[in-house]
Amino acid sequence: MAAGACLATLSNKGCLIGGFYLRIHQVFSQISRRPLLRAGSMNIFILDRNIRTCARYHADQHVIKMILESAQMLCAVISRTGGSAPYKSTHLNHPCTLWASRSLSNWLWLQRLTLALNDEYRYRYRKTVDHKSAAIVRELPPPCIDDLGLTEFAQVMPEQYRVPGDGVLAYRRFYIAEKAHFASWTRRRPPRWFVAGTQDKS
């Protein structure tokens, strides 16, 4: 093959490869702008309307994980309403953060749940001090938002588990279907609804 023909062939291949990567970049750019909610994304697990019971129903992994995530949401609401918060604002447009910012009662409910989770953390793991994030949450000042009462909970989960108007039932269904493979309760019995639900699936 002549040198000129080789160069032309390489040039064409380069264009094809370049076009391919340009298209991939465009696709990923479009995807990145969509509000994706992955299974492991931030959440508030509403497993009971009673706050202490709700905390007790959380599996071990969530007892630890949700203290930090809830602290981040609480701080995000304070920051977005003009206050000063110790944690940098993240997930400002996440459905759970938006729920917490909708009413002062929502924000206070989440703060109390976070502190109840801290009590569970200390009990289950025999800790003598608070989780670091719980110590921060305990000192947070309420944000300057209207109190509209406790509004309907956000349901951040796949569509098949959602129950309009009943966040507790929805989150229990979600827990049974998606969390059974790792859920454990140190020094606690698994919730009856969880045991019954996992037995029904088997």
N, C-alpha and C positions, 0 to 999 in steps of 0.2 A: 504494500500500500504506500502511495506517495506521501511525503511529509505533509503536504497541504491537506490531503484527504484525512490523515490522522488528526491534524489539528481541528479540522471541521467536525470530525466525529466526537472528539473530546469536548469541543465547545457545545455541541448539541446535548451531550450527556450532562455537561455542567448545567446547562439551562434546565434540563429535565429535573436534575437533582435539586437545583436551586428552587425551582417552582414547587417541587414536592415539599421541601422544608418551609417554604413560604406559606403553603396551604396548611401545613400542620400548625404553624405559628398562628394563623388566622383562626383555626378551629379552637385551639387552646385559649386564645384571647377571648373568643366568644363565650366559652365555657366558664372562664374565670370571672366573667361579669354576672353570671347567674347566681342566685342565692341558694347554693347547695347546702343541704342539711344532712351530713353524714351520720351513721349510726353512733359514732363515737363523739359527736359534737356536743357542745354545751347544752345543759338541760336543767330542769327542775322536776324531780320525780315526785309527783303528787300521789302518794300511795295511801294517804288517808287525810281527811280534812283536819283531824286533830294533830297538832304539830308534833307533839312528843311521840304519838303513835306512828306518824309518818316517818320520823327519824328512825325509830326502832325497826321499821320495816325495810329500811335501806340495807342492801347487801354490804358486806365488809368493804369491798372495793369502792363503793360509792360513798360510804361513810367518810372515807378519807378524801376522795377526789372532789366531792361536791362542796366541801367546806371552802376550798380555794376558789372553785368556779363561782360559787354564790357570792363570795367576797368580791370577786372581780365584777360581777353584775351589779352589786350594791354600789360599788365605787363608781361604776360607769354612769349610773343614774345620777349620783351626786355631781359628777363632772359635767354631764350634759345639761344640768340645771344651774350651772354657774358656781357650784361649790368646789372645794378643794378636797381631793381624796388621795389616800396613800398609794393606791394602785393605779397604774396607767390605764386609761380607758381602752377597752377592747370589746368586740362584739356589740357595738352600739346599736346595730339594727337587727340583732338576733331577736326572735319572737319572745324569748324569756326575758331579755333585758327590756324590751318594749312593754311587756306585761308588768314588770316591776316598776316601770316609770309611769304607768297609767293612773295609779292611785297610791296615795300614801299608805293605805291599808295593805296594798300588795307588797310594797317595799318592806313594811314592818313585818309582814307575815314571813317573807323570805329571810329577814334578819333573825327572827325568832327560830325559824327552821335551821338556819346555819348554826346557831348556838345550841340547839337541841342535838344536832349532828355532832357537835363538839363534845357534848355530854356522852353520846354513844361512843365516840372515839376514845374518850378517856376510860369509859367502863370496859369496852371490849378489849382494849390493849393495855389496860392497867396503867394508864399514864397519870402522872401526878401534876402535870402542867397542861395548859390549853394548847391546842393546835395553833401554830403561829398566825394563820389567817383568822382564826376565831378570836384571838386576842385583839386583832385589828378591828374586826366586825363589831365587837363589844363596845368599842369607843366611837363608832361612826355616828355623826350627827344626822338626823333625818333630813332628807332633801326637801327643797322648797317646791313641793308639788301639791295639787289639790287632793283632798281625801274624798274619793267617790265610793268608799266602801270596798270590800273585797270583790273584785271583778272575776269573770269567768277565766279559769286558768288556761294558759297557752298549752297546746298539745303538740309537742315537737316530736313527731314520730311518723312512720309510714302510714299512709291513709287507711290501711285495713284495720288498724288498731284504734282509730279515733272514734270517740263517742260524743256527739254534740251535746254540750251541757253537762257532761259527767267526766271531768278530768280524772277522778280517782279510778273509775272503772277502766278508762282508756289506758292509764299508766300501769294498772295491774295487768291488763292484757298484754301490753308492751313488754313488761318485765317477764311475764311467764314465757312469752314467745322468743324474746331476744336475749334475755340475761341468764337463763337457766344453766347455760354451759359453764358459767363461772361463779354464779351466786353462792355465797356461803355466809353464815351468821355466827361469828365467834361469840361464845358465851350467851347466845340467844337461840331460840328455836325458830326455824323458818316460819314465816307467816302462814296461817291456815289456808288462806286463799291461794298462796303460791303453791303449797303442797298439793292442794286439790286440783289446781290448774295444770300442774306438770303431770299429775297422774292421769288426768283426762286425755292428755296429749299422747301418752305412752300406750 
